[in-house]
């Protein structure tokens, strides 16, 4: 990790880059009217319109078969249409900062050998044969000279998913953020054999949220963001609507998942961590999304 002060990268530009990048990692932040299902769809899936899913049939019973018996083949036996046993997931791997597609990135699915591919010259990828209705963790790596690896959780739907965007964070952007907290504690020594965890609020207006990371990070290994959009070392609060995230760095890797627990409290909202059990890998950034819809 090259820890140098990037004096040519103003803090305002860094903040703008970060908020765009955080949105990129999960297809954007949800608004305050989003339900949990809406949030998951916004960050992980594209499930199609009502007509595509059969909710707008002529009979009005909502089963999608047109005859009201719940049977898509029209034979009247009510057995329903079989769900697919395999789906295709495709999309783009893009740069956290530059937004451009990343060519030649390795994409795989953790603990599922055989589901691997490499992004093309535009950053596009496609993986066939994945199990539907499954939680998976996509791993993006193979370009350590420019990027940290990425761990991207996803709840796969029961149909093909064509616009799942994956992202990676450049070495330069990670150095930039760590430079800021090193100014607060010059004794910080970043360790590239460790992991980084980003906890992100899907609703940017859910400021005032408190992140509980268990076990508690050691001193000078985590930061929140102030209302002035500045990283604050050892804070567990998210007070920025521009940069609604909390970061832990130098995290001990846990490939199996389960060593760390994340919960988020808010004075007015109920918050849910969408992937509460997650892996952390050496020199990988794990993104954890949190849904904090407004009360009522």
One Martini backbone bead per residue (centre of mass of N, CA, C, O) as a GRO file, in nm:
protein
  296
    1UNK     BB    1   0.093   0.038   0.026
    2UNK     BB    2   0.069   0.375  -0.082
    3UNK     BB    3   0.164   0.626   0.150
    4UNK     BB    4   0.042   0.924   0.020
    5UNK     BB    5   0.000   1.255  -0.041
    6UNK     BB    6  -0.267   1.376  -0.244
    7UNK     BB    7  -0.247   1.699  -0.333
    8UNK     BB    8  -0.417   1.677  -0.622
    9UNK     BB    9  -0.674   1.581  -0.422
   10UNK     BB   10  -0.930   1.717  -0.322
   11UNK     BB   11  -1.161   1.678  -0.076
   12UNK     BB   12  -1.414   1.737  -0.244
   13UNK     BB   13  -1.352   1.532  -0.465
   14UNK     BB   14  -1.334   1.291  -0.282
   15UNK     BB   15  -1.628   1.298  -0.185
   16UNK     BB   16  -1.760   1.269  -0.462
   17UNK     BB   17  -1.623   1.004  -0.533
   18UNK     BB   18  -1.731   0.838  -0.296
   19UNK     BB   19  -2.036   0.861  -0.345
   20UNK     BB   20  -2.026   0.737  -0.624
   21UNK     BB   21  -1.890   0.473  -0.543
   22UNK     BB   22  -2.099   0.372  -0.339
   23UNK     BB   23  -2.322   0.358  -0.548
   24UNK     BB   24  -2.186   0.162  -0.745
   25UNK     BB   25  -2.152  -0.098  -0.568
   26UNK     BB   26  -2.507  -0.101  -0.551
   27UNK     BB   27  -2.679   0.077  -0.756
   28UNK     BB   28  -2.736   0.258  -0.526
   29UNK     BB   29  -2.941   0.444  -0.331
   30UNK     BB   30  -3.197   0.454  -0.138
   31UNK     BB   31  -3.487   0.575  -0.051
   32UNK     BB   32  -3.718   0.660   0.207
   33UNK     BB   33  -3.955   0.470   0.057
   34UNK     BB   34  -3.814   0.210   0.088
   35UNK     BB   35  -3.817  -0.110   0.103
   36UNK     BB   36  -3.659  -0.397   0.145
   37UNK     BB   37  -3.717  -0.498  -0.140
   38UNK     BB   38  -3.635  -0.242  -0.286
   39UNK     BB   39  -3.345  -0.233  -0.182
   40UNK     BB   40  -3.248  -0.502  -0.291
   41UNK     BB   41  -3.311  -0.430  -0.584
   42UNK     BB   42  -3.129  -0.174  -0.604
   43UNK     BB   43  -2.852  -0.341  -0.512
   44UNK     BB   44  -2.896  -0.649  -0.673
   45UNK     BB   45  -3.167  -0.631  -0.858
   46UNK     BB   46  -3.366  -0.731  -1.158
   47UNK     BB   47  -3.713  -0.840  -1.178
   48UNK     BB   48  -3.914  -0.668  -1.317
   49UNK     BB   49  -4.221  -0.632  -1.415
   50UNK     BB   50  -4.544  -0.703  -1.367
   51UNK     BB   51  -4.583  -0.831  -1.642
   52UNK     BB   52  -4.330  -1.020  -1.634
   53UNK     BB   53  -4.445  -1.165  -1.352
   54UNK     BB   54  -4.779  -1.192  -1.384
   55UNK     BB   55  -4.958  -0.941  -1.238
   56UNK     BB   56  -5.134  -0.870  -1.537
   57UNK     BB   57  -5.377  -1.043  -1.576
   58UNK     BB   58  -5.696  -1.086  -1.693
   59UNK     BB   59  -5.824  -1.229  -1.428
   60UNK     BB   60  -5.683  -1.090  -1.154
   61UNK     BB   61  -5.521  -1.315  -0.959
   62UNK     BB   62  -5.186  -1.303  -0.997
   63UNK     BB   63  -5.053  -1.589  -1.127
   64UNK     BB   64  -4.986  -1.559  -1.458
   65UNK     BB   65  -5.189  -1.767  -1.647
   66UNK     BB   66  -5.506  -1.649  -1.718
   67UNK     BB   67  -5.711  -1.877  -1.549
   68UNK     BB   68  -5.687  -1.893  -1.213
   69UNK     BB   69  -5.521  -2.183  -1.119
   70UNK     BB   70  -5.194  -2.159  -1.105
   71UNK     BB   71  -5.144  -2.263  -1.413
   72UNK     BB   72  -4.923  -2.214  -1.675
   73UNK     BB   73  -5.018  -2.459  -1.887
   74UNK     BB   74  -5.354  -2.486  -1.891
   75UNK     BB   75  -5.464  -2.779  -1.757
   76UNK     BB   76  -5.600  -2.732  -1.454
   77UNK     BB   77  -5.417  -2.872  -1.206
   78UNK     BB   78  -5.251  -2.653  -1.022
   79UNK     BB   79  -4.918  -2.692  -1.028
   80UNK     BB   80  -4.767  -2.499  -1.178
   81UNK     BB   81  -4.477  -2.343  -1.240
   82UNK     BB   82  -4.163  -2.406  -1.274
   83UNK     BB   83  -3.877  -2.330  -1.144
   84UNK     BB   84  -3.575  -2.246  -1.188
   85UNK     BB   85  -3.248  -2.409  -1.149
   86UNK     BB   86  -3.123  -2.179  -1.338
   87UNK     BB   87  -2.910  -1.889  -1.372
   88UNK     BB   88  -2.826  -1.567  -1.504
   89UNK     BB   89  -2.542  -1.353  -1.447
   90UNK     BB   90  -2.509  -1.000  -1.523
   91UNK     BB   91  -2.272  -0.722  -1.619
   92UNK     BB   92  -2.054  -0.497  -1.434
   93UNK     BB   93  -1.723  -0.388  -1.392
   94UNK     BB   94  -1.637  -0.110  -1.181
   95UNK     BB   95  -1.510   0.185  -1.095
   96UNK     BB   96  -1.539   0.358  -0.804
   97UNK     BB   97  -1.437   0.634  -0.941
   98UNK     BB   98  -1.449   0.633  -1.276
   99UNK     BB   99  -1.691   0.419  -1.383
  100UNK     BB  100  -1.537   0.239  -1.547
  101UNK     BB  101  -1.466  -0.031  -1.692
  102UNK     BB  102  -1.314  -0.352  -1.602
  103UNK     BB  103  -1.074  -0.521  -1.740
  104UNK     BB  104  -0.972  -0.845  -1.647
  105UNK     BB  105  -1.158  -0.941  -1.425
  106UNK     BB  106  -1.210  -1.151  -1.168
  107UNK     BB  107  -1.495  -1.375  -1.140
  108UNK     BB  108  -1.654  -1.512  -0.848
  109UNK     BB  109  -1.781  -1.771  -0.623
  110UNK     BB  110  -1.800  -1.836  -0.316
  111UNK     BB  111  -1.785  -2.178  -0.267
  112UNK     BB  112  -1.824  -2.207  -0.611
  113UNK     BB  113  -1.710  -2.401  -0.816
  114UNK     BB  114  -1.726  -2.300  -1.173
  115UNK     BB  115  -1.792  -1.980  -1.112
  116UNK     BB  116  -1.627  -1.826  -1.371
  117UNK     BB  117  -1.474  -1.513  -1.486
  118UNK     BB  118  -1.403  -1.250  -1.734
  119UNK     BB  119  -1.378  -0.944  -1.812
  120UNK     BB  120  -1.408  -0.745  -2.058
  121UNK     BB  121  -1.314  -0.455  -2.227
  122UNK     BB  122  -1.590  -0.324  -2.071
  123UNK     BB  123  -1.657  -0.508  -1.799
  124UNK     BB  124  -1.811  -0.747  -1.883
  125UNK     BB  125  -2.038  -1.012  -1.761
  126UNK     BB  126  -2.100  -1.384  -1.727
  127UNK     BB  127  -2.307  -1.628  -1.540
  128UNK     BB  128  -2.388  -1.959  -1.544
  129UNK     BB  129  -2.587  -2.181  -1.341
  130UNK     BB  130  -2.717  -2.049  -1.106
  131UNK     BB  131  -2.874  -2.041  -0.813
  132UNK     BB  132  -3.169  -1.969  -0.704
  133UNK     BB  133  -3.247  -1.818  -0.422
  134UNK     BB  134  -2.947  -1.696  -0.332
  135UNK     BB  135  -2.673  -1.652  -0.135
  136UNK     BB  136  -2.392  -1.454  -0.235
  137UNK     BB  137  -2.025  -1.414  -0.308
  138UNK     BB  138  -1.857  -1.193  -0.483
  139UNK     BB  139  -1.541  -1.206  -0.654
  140UNK     BB  140  -1.290  -0.945  -0.712
  141UNK     BB  141  -0.991  -0.983  -0.917
  142UNK     BB  142  -0.651  -0.980  -1.064
  143UNK     BB  143  -0.559  -0.640  -0.997
  144UNK     BB  144  -0.344  -0.540  -0.764
  145UNK     BB  145  -0.192  -0.297  -0.906
  146UNK     BB  146  -0.489  -0.122  -0.880
  147UNK     BB  147  -0.667  -0.321  -0.691
  148UNK     BB  148  -0.882  -0.422  -0.478
  149UNK     BB  149  -1.060  -0.650  -0.364
  150UNK     BB  150  -1.404  -0.788  -0.388
  151UNK     BB  151  -1.695  -0.812  -0.175
  152UNK     BB  152  -2.026  -0.914  -0.307
  153UNK     BB  153  -2.327  -0.925  -0.210
  154UNK     BB  154  -2.616  -1.152  -0.294
  155UNK     BB  155  -2.957  -1.187  -0.390
  156UNK     BB  156  -3.085  -1.420  -0.572
  157UNK     BB  157  -3.315  -1.476  -0.785
  158UNK     BB  158  -3.574  -1.662  -0.988
  159UNK     BB  159  -3.406  -1.511  -1.217
  160UNK     BB  160  -3.261  -1.349  -1.436
  161UNK     BB  161  -2.960  -1.136  -1.412
  162UNK     BB  162  -2.854  -0.833  -1.601
  163UNK     BB  163  -2.768  -0.580  -1.365
  164UNK     BB  164  -2.501  -0.661  -1.201
  165UNK     BB  165  -2.305  -0.448  -1.020
  166UNK     BB  166  -1.958  -0.427  -0.993
  167UNK     BB  167  -1.682  -0.335  -0.765
  168UNK     BB  168  -1.377  -0.138  -0.734
  169UNK     BB  169  -1.099  -0.032  -0.538
  170UNK     BB  170  -0.851   0.170  -0.548
  171UNK     BB  171  -0.546   0.231  -0.426
  172UNK     BB  172  -0.572   0.541  -0.428
  173UNK     BB  173  -0.834   0.570  -0.258
  174UNK     BB  174  -0.735   0.425  -0.008
  175UNK     BB  175  -0.495   0.605   0.047
  176UNK     BB  176  -0.652   0.866   0.084
  177UNK     BB  177  -0.816   0.784   0.335
  178UNK     BB  178  -0.573   0.699   0.514
  179UNK     BB  179  -0.433   0.972   0.517
  180UNK     BB  180  -0.644   1.116   0.688
  181UNK     BB  181  -0.618   0.930   0.948
  182UNK     BB  182  -0.310   0.963   0.983
  183UNK     BB  183  -0.332   1.261   1.069
  184UNK     BB  184  -0.470   1.166   1.347
  185UNK     BB  185  -0.258   0.899   1.337
  186UNK     BB  186   0.076   0.842   1.272
  187UNK     BB  187   0.082   0.524   1.383
  188UNK     BB  188  -0.043   0.417   1.147
  189UNK     BB  189  -0.042   0.077   0.990
  190UNK     BB  190  -0.097  -0.044   0.705
  191UNK     BB  191  -0.243  -0.372   0.604
  192UNK     BB  192  -0.249  -0.587   0.321
  193UNK     BB  193  -0.330  -0.863   0.486
  194UNK     BB  194  -0.590  -0.733   0.531
  195UNK     BB  195  -0.909  -0.590   0.586
  196UNK     BB  196  -1.212  -0.436   0.455
  197UNK     BB  197  -1.500  -0.256   0.594
  198UNK     BB  198  -1.818  -0.155   0.460
  199UNK     BB  199  -2.074   0.049   0.596
  200UNK     BB  200  -2.397   0.106   0.440
  201UNK     BB  201  -2.639   0.337   0.381
  202UNK     BB  202  -2.922   0.340   0.179
  203UNK     BB  203  -3.017   0.591   0.351
  204UNK     BB  204  -2.883   0.905   0.358
  205UNK     BB  205  -3.092   1.024   0.595
  206UNK     BB  206  -2.971   0.815   0.825
  207UNK     BB  207  -2.863   0.994   1.026
  208UNK     BB  208  -2.723   0.890   1.342
  209UNK     BB  209  -2.593   0.634   1.310
  210UNK     BB  210  -2.488   0.325   1.473
  211UNK     BB  211  -2.205   0.121   1.480
  212UNK     BB  212  -2.180  -0.234   1.552
  213UNK     BB  213  -1.869  -0.394   1.612
  214UNK     BB  214  -1.817  -0.752   1.646
  215UNK     BB  215  -1.557  -0.696   1.753
  216UNK     BB  216  -1.403  -0.437   1.857
  217UNK     BB  217  -1.208  -0.225   1.732
  218UNK     BB  218  -0.922  -0.115   1.741
  219UNK     BB  219  -0.746   0.136   1.776
  220UNK     BB  220  -0.707   0.295   1.480
  221UNK     BB  221  -0.938   0.103   1.272
  222UNK     BB  222  -1.166   0.332   1.247
  223UNK     BB  223  -1.449   0.511   1.076
  224UNK     BB  224  -1.636   0.787   1.042
  225UNK     BB  225  -1.877   1.046   0.941
  226UNK     BB  226  -1.929   1.361   0.928
  227UNK     BB  227  -2.127   1.636   0.856
  228UNK     BB  228  -1.851   1.738   0.690
  229UNK     BB  229  -1.733   1.477   0.537
  230UNK     BB  230  -1.534   1.350   0.761
  231UNK     BB  231  -1.311   1.155   0.880
  232UNK     BB  232  -1.342   0.974   1.206
  233UNK     BB  233  -1.159   0.848   1.430
  234UNK     BB  234  -1.329   0.603   1.626
  235UNK     BB  235  -1.597   0.629   1.498
  236UNK     BB  236  -1.959   0.499   1.500
  237UNK     BB  237  -2.068   0.733   1.318
  238UNK     BB  238  -2.332   0.850   1.088
  239UNK     BB  239  -2.345   1.208   0.963
  240UNK     BB  240  -2.357   1.158   0.646
  241UNK     BB  241  -2.530   1.202   0.335
  242UNK     BB  242  -2.289   1.180   0.132
  243UNK     BB  243  -2.126   0.966   0.344
  244UNK     BB  244  -2.297   0.672   0.437
  245UNK     BB  245  -2.037   0.559   0.630
  246UNK     BB  246  -1.833   0.281   0.752
  247UNK     BB  247  -1.488   0.198   0.862
  248UNK     BB  248  -1.277  -0.093   0.851
  249UNK     BB  249  -0.936  -0.163   0.923
  250UNK     BB  250  -0.725  -0.414   0.975
  251UNK     BB  251  -0.879  -0.678   0.931
  252UNK     BB  252  -0.924  -0.985   1.014
  253UNK     BB  253  -0.945  -1.256   0.847
  254UNK     BB  254  -1.269  -1.434   0.737
  255UNK     BB  255  -1.363  -1.665   0.516
  256UNK     BB  256  -1.628  -1.798   0.648
  257UNK     BB  257  -1.768  -1.640   0.850
  258UNK     BB  258  -1.877  -1.497   1.182
  259UNK     BB  259  -1.662  -1.320   1.345
  260UNK     BB  260  -1.862  -1.087   1.263
  261UNK     BB  261  -2.074  -0.819   1.389
  262UNK     BB  262  -2.354  -0.626   1.255
  263UNK     BB  263  -2.503  -0.331   1.386
  264UNK     BB  264  -2.777  -0.081   1.370
  265UNK     BB  265  -2.848   0.232   1.511
  266UNK     BB  266  -3.148   0.439   1.564
  267UNK     BB  267  -3.349   0.688   1.700
  268UNK     BB  268  -3.600   0.636   1.453
  269UNK     BB  269  -3.496   0.355   1.337
  270UNK     BB  270  -3.502   0.052   1.163
  271UNK     BB  271  -3.224  -0.166   1.124
  272UNK     BB  272  -3.087  -0.371   0.846
  273UNK     BB  273  -2.878  -0.624   0.778
  274UNK     BB  274  -2.852  -0.793   0.476
  275UNK     BB  275  -2.548  -0.929   0.558
  276UNK     BB  276  -2.458  -1.055   0.862
  277UNK     BB  277  -2.292  -1.278   0.706
  278UNK     BB  278  -1.936  -1.240   0.641
  279UNK     BB  279  -1.657  -1.208   0.458
  280UNK     BB  280  -1.293  -1.188   0.498
  281UNK     BB  281  -1.014  -1.080   0.300
  282UNK     BB  282  -0.715  -1.046   0.181
  283UNK     BB  283  -0.724  -0.756   0.017
  284UNK     BB  284  -1.033  -0.694   0.082
  285UNK     BB  285  -1.358  -0.553   0.016
  286UNK     BB  286  -1.641  -0.534   0.226
  287UNK     BB  287  -1.987  -0.497   0.156
  288UNK     BB  288  -2.236  -0.346   0.381
  289UNK     BB  289  -2.576  -0.334   0.389
  290UNK     BB  290  -2.826  -0.088   0.514
  291UNK     BB  291  -3.163  -0.079   0.627
  292UNK     BB  292  -3.326   0.261   0.694
  293UNK     BB  293  -3.622   0.323   0.724
  294UNK     BB  294  -3.871   0.511   0.786
  295UNK     BB  295  -4.095   0.575   1.002
  296UNK     BB  296  -4.411   0.464   0.882
   0.00000   0.00000   0.00000
